[in-house]
């Protein structure tokens, strides 16, 4: 009797074990859908373009000389601070002074000739009026007087020019500023012929400078006056400097069949850290929005397939959907399912600034029309339609029960290029 009971008990135990294993295997083969999501968060969205340029002073003047001669005195050096009208150099004046004295002698001669011809004309005129001399003599006297008068004006003009040339021997600073370059030495001869010889380069106050950036023709259409600019220089690689677009020049520059346009960016330089000639790498903020709702750009590219959506909604209606990975929510009941579940994306037309996205609401996903703003390619500004913390679906994947353990949802992190996977996952019921 005892052996018979043992046999019956053993058979019941084996049958129960096989039943449990069958149920487990059946459940383990159950299929379900998992979703990858990103969270709507506050952040910044910027559309920028980059270019390189050179720092320059806003006003640079090359000082030369209009007369030839030997540099006799130099009163400034590199980096000297000068004021407008300050004497900075002198040329040897001996030759110019000699020319002035010669011109002064010519003027005295012309003055004497003029006075003689004027007196002679008065005398001839009286004799002609008394009919003592013929008209030809009177005409000759008038002619000689006019010639002497013209000679006097010429001599006066020569005197003015000689005095001006003598003044050119004194070189004065044309603007307030700093001497960037001194190209001559005392005793050096300079010759002013077709080209004015360069003596000094003077720039104005370096507390305000400008970047002359070369922007590619593909980007120049987005650059406008007043846009904010940030840039760096190699000398201060850890510092970021700010400026503003002041001018977009129309003159194209061609180099190796590449067309660029010069964009002038004004820069404040109160500490005089920036120096002329430095190479700057600029970032022009074409459009920017700060402290706004954002989401990953791939969210607007997701649209579930119609057949997959029908199958998924059908599983929800039957109450057989497993818990969603990353969520500790039980499968929703039939009472939670809408009477007309969406079987695919709606077909109505949207405005240019509207997009349809799918958000995860518990175990379900549903379409939402959102108004978007700036799109930088990785993040998109949300103007309306979503709230902070909403989970937006970026992918939908059908997996078996055995692999659902390893499926994870994602949330958008602070970096648009890095996604953080949530821990936890659904598995077969125990």
HELIX and SHEET records of a PDB file:
HELIX    1   1 UNK A    2  UNK A   28  1                                  27    
HELIX    2   2 UNK A   94  UNK A  129  1                                  36    
HELIX    3   3 UNK A  135  UNK A  168  1                                  34    
HELIX    4   4 UNK A  220  UNK A  222  5                                   3    
HELIX    5   5 UNK A  297  UNK A  301  5                                   5    
HELIX    6   6 UNK A  306  UNK A  317  1                                  12    
HELIX    7   7 UNK A  334  UNK A  336  5                                   3    
HELIX    8   8 UNK A  404  UNK A  406  5                                   3    
SHEET    1   A 2 UNK A  31  UNK A  39  0                                        
SHEET    2   A 2 UNK A 391  UNK A 400 -1                                        
SHEET    1   B 9 UNK A 354  UNK A 361  0                                        
SHEET    2   B 9 UNK A 364  UNK A 375 -1                                        
SHEET    3   B 9 UNK A 379  UNK A 384 -1                                        
SHEET    4   B 9 UNK A 279  UNK A 296 -1                                        
SHEET    5   B 9 UNK A  41  UNK A  57 -1                                        
SHEET    6   B 9 UNK A 208  UNK A 216 -1                                        
SHEET    7   B 9 UNK A 258  UNK A 268 -1                                        
SHEET    8   B 9 UNK A 236  UNK A 255 -1                                        
SHEET    9   B 9 UNK A 228  UNK A 233 -1                                        
SHEET    1   C 4 UNK A  60  UNK A  64  0                                        
SHEET    2   C 4 UNK A 198  UNK A 203 -1                                        
SHEET    3   C 4 UNK A 177  UNK A 182 -1                                        
SHEET    4   C 4 UNK A  81  UNK A  82 -1                                        
SHEET    1   D 4 UNK A 170  UNK A 172  0                                        
SHEET    2   D 4 UNK A  87  UNK A  91 -1                                        
SHEET    3   D 4 UNK A  69  UNK A  74 -1                                        
SHEET    4   D 4 UNK A 189  UNK A 190 -1                                        
SHEET    1   E 2 UNK A 410  UNK A 412  0                                        
SHEET    2   E 2 UNK A 419  UNK A 421 -1                                        
END                                                                             
